[in-house]
């Protein structure tokens, strides 16, 4: 072998040695353990395979949920909503409409707010009203319940959290409606 080949082979081996040494040293210095509990879990609904039936979701009637709801806890849950909605009487419209007195108010009817085409269609020309059942279904999954809504919120899947929020929203009115009777038969699902 000539001297240039020996120098090239030596340089290559020295480079590999330095790289491996740096890798081993940095692993020892910057090593991190895998956390016991992940910081964030991404939950995605899986679609059933072709020919498979989707499992039926257990739906607790909103009247039963509201019977155990805590409006004070719902005020805390509302913090998720307040970047887009106000809830004080005469409050401003933000990205979404003011929610004062929303329960029993016709859908897509808050003055001064430009509703999406999907929400206007859902309102059936102002015939549909935000009752406890509609609010519950909408807050569970807004885009699934009102096709074409501009509301970008993913929804509240937790029944207790959602019921607490609805209990809080229900009290934000000049004359809150009575809560539905938990012993009554659930209302048929309408959309």
C-alpha positions as CSV (number, residue, x, y, z in Angstrom):
1,X,0.0,0.0,0.0
2,X,1.1,3.5,-0.6
3,X,1.3,6.2,2.0
4,X,-1.8,8.1,0.7
5,X,-4.0,5.0,1.0
6,X,-2.7,4.5,4.6
7,X,-3.4,8.1,5.4
8,X,-6.9,8.0,4.0
9,X,-7.7,4.7,5.9
10,X,-6.3,6.2,9.1
11,X,-8.3,9.4,8.7
12,X,-11.5,7.4,8.1
13,X,-10.9,5.2,11.2
14,X,-10.0,8.3,13.3
15,X,-13.3,10.0,12.2
16,X,-15.3,6.9,13.0
17,X,-13.6,6.7,16.4
18,X,-14.3,10.3,17.2
19,X,-18.0,10.1,16.0
20,X,-18.6,7.0,18.1
21,X,-16.9,8.6,21.2
22,X,-19.0,11.7,20.9
23,X,-22.2,9.6,20.4
24,X,-21.5,7.5,23.5
25,X,-20.6,10.6,25.6
26,X,-23.7,12.6,24.5
27,X,-25.9,9.6,25.3
28,X,-24.5,9.5,28.8
29,X,-24.9,13.2,29.3
30,X,-28.3,13.8,27.7
31,X,-30.0,10.5,28.3
32,X,-33.7,10.9,29.3
33,X,-35.9,8.2,30.8
34,X,-39.2,7.4,29.2
35,X,-41.9,9.1,31.2
36,X,-44.3,6.9,33.2
37,X,-47.3,8.9,32.1
38,X,-47.3,10.6,28.6
39,X,-47.7,14.3,28.7
40,X,-50.4,14.3,26.1
41,X,-52.5,11.5,24.7
42,X,-54.0,11.8,21.3
43,X,-57.3,10.0,21.0
44,X,-58.6,9.4,17.6
45,X,-61.8,7.5,16.8
46,X,-61.2,4.5,14.7
47,X,-63.5,3.8,11.8
48,X,-64.9,0.3,11.7
49,X,-63.4,-2.0,9.1
50,X,-65.4,-2.6,5.9
51,X,-68.5,-4.8,6.6
52,X,-68.1,-4.3,10.4
53,X,-70.8,-2.6,12.4
54,X,-69.8,0.4,14.5
55,X,-70.2,-0.3,18.2
56,X,-73.2,1.5,19.8
57,X,-72.2,4.3,22.0
58,X,-73.8,4.4,25.5
59,X,-75.7,7.6,25.7
60,X,-76.7,8.9,29.1
61,X,-79.8,11.2,28.9
62,X,-78.9,14.8,29.5
63,X,-81.6,15.0,32.2
64,X,-79.8,12.4,34.3
65,X,-76.4,14.1,33.7
66,X,-77.8,17.5,34.8
67,X,-79.3,16.1,38.0
68,X,-75.8,15.5,39.2
69,X,-74.1,18.5,37.5
70,X,-72.2,21.1,39.3
71,X,-72.6,24.6,37.8
72,X,-69.6,25.9,39.8
73,X,-67.4,23.2,38.2
74,X,-69.0,24.2,34.8
75,X,-67.7,27.8,35.3
76,X,-64.2,26.3,35.3
77,X,-65.0,24.3,32.2
78,X,-66.2,27.5,30.5
79,X,-62.6,28.7,30.5
80,X,-62.2,26.5,27.4
81,X,-64.9,28.5,25.7
82,X,-64.2,32.0,26.7
83,X,-61.5,32.7,24.1
84,X,-64.3,32.5,21.5
85,X,-67.5,33.3,23.5
86,X,-68.6,35.8,26.2
87,X,-71.4,34.9,28.5
88,X,-72.3,38.1,30.3
89,X,-75.6,39.9,29.6
90,X,-75.1,42.2,26.7
91,X,-71.6,40.8,26.2
92,X,-69.7,41.2,22.9
93,X,-69.7,38.7,20.1
94,X,-66.2,37.3,19.7
95,X,-65.3,34.5,17.2
96,X,-68.5,33.0,18.4
97,X,-71.7,34.7,19.6
98,X,-72.4,35.8,23.2
99,X,-73.9,32.9,25.1
100,X,-76.1,34.8,27.7
101,X,-79.5,33.3,27.6
102,X,-78.6,30.8,24.9
103,X,-80.7,27.9,26.4
104,X,-84.2,28.4,24.9
105,X,-82.9,30.9,22.3
106,X,-83.6,30.1,18.6
107,X,-80.5,28.6,16.9
108,X,-78.4,31.0,14.9
109,X,-80.4,34.1,16.2
110,X,-78.0,36.2,18.3
111,X,-78.2,39.7,17.0
112,X,-75.1,41.0,15.2
113,X,-73.4,37.7,14.7
114,X,-72.7,36.2,11.2
115,X,-73.5,32.5,11.5
116,X,-72.1,29.9,9.1
117,X,-74.2,28.5,6.4
118,X,-74.2,25.1,8.2
119,X,-75.6,26.7,11.4
120,X,-78.2,28.7,9.5
121,X,-79.4,25.5,7.8
122,X,-79.4,23.6,11.1
123,X,-81.6,26.4,12.6
124,X,-84.4,25.5,10.1
125,X,-85.1,29.2,9.6
126,X,-85.2,30.0,13.3
127,X,-87.6,27.2,14.2
128,X,-85.1,25.1,16.1
129,X,-84.3,26.2,19.6
130,X,-81.2,25.5,21.8
131,X,-82.7,23.2,24.3
132,X,-80.7,21.0,26.8
133,X,-80.6,18.0,24.3
134,X,-79.4,20.1,21.3
135,X,-76.7,21.8,23.5
136,X,-75.6,18.5,24.8
137,X,-75.3,16.9,21.4
138,X,-73.6,20.0,19.9
139,X,-71.0,20.2,22.7
140,X,-70.2,16.5,22.4
141,X,-69.0,16.9,18.8
142,X,-69.9,20.3,17.1
143,X,-68.8,19.4,13.6
144,X,-70.5,16.0,13.6
145,X,-73.8,17.4,15.0
146,X,-74.0,20.6,12.8
147,X,-72.5,19.9,9.4
148,X,-70.7,22.9,8.1
149,X,-70.4,24.8,11.4
150,X,-67.5,27.1,11.7
151,X,-67.0,26.2,15.3
152,X,-63.5,24.7,15.5
153,X,-63.9,23.2,19.0
154,X,-63.4,19.4,19.0
155,X,-66.1,18.9,21.7
156,X,-66.4,17.7,25.2
157,X,-66.5,13.9,25.3
158,X,-66.6,13.6,29.1
159,X,-70.3,13.5,30.2
160,X,-69.7,15.0,33.6
161,X,-67.6,17.9,32.3
162,X,-70.2,18.6,29.6
163,X,-73.1,18.4,32.0
164,X,-71.3,20.8,34.4
165,X,-70.8,23.3,31.6
166,X,-74.4,23.1,30.5
167,X,-75.5,23.6,34.1
168,X,-73.4,26.7,34.2
169,X,-74.6,28.1,30.8
170,X,-78.2,27.4,31.9
171,X,-77.8,29.7,34.9
172,X,-76.5,32.5,32.7
173,X,-79.9,33.9,31.8
174,X,-82.5,36.4,33.1
175,X,-84.9,33.5,33.7
176,X,-83.3,30.1,33.5
177,X,-85.5,27.3,32.4
178,X,-86.2,24.5,34.9
179,X,-83.9,21.5,34.5
180,X,-85.4,18.5,32.7
181,X,-86.8,15.8,34.9
182,X,-84.3,12.9,35.2
183,X,-87.1,10.4,35.7
184,X,-88.8,11.4,32.4
185,X,-88.3,9.3,29.3
186,X,-85.4,10.7,27.2
187,X,-86.4,12.9,24.3
188,X,-85.9,11.2,20.9
189,X,-82.6,12.2,19.2
190,X,-83.2,14.9,16.6
191,X,-80.8,16.6,14.4
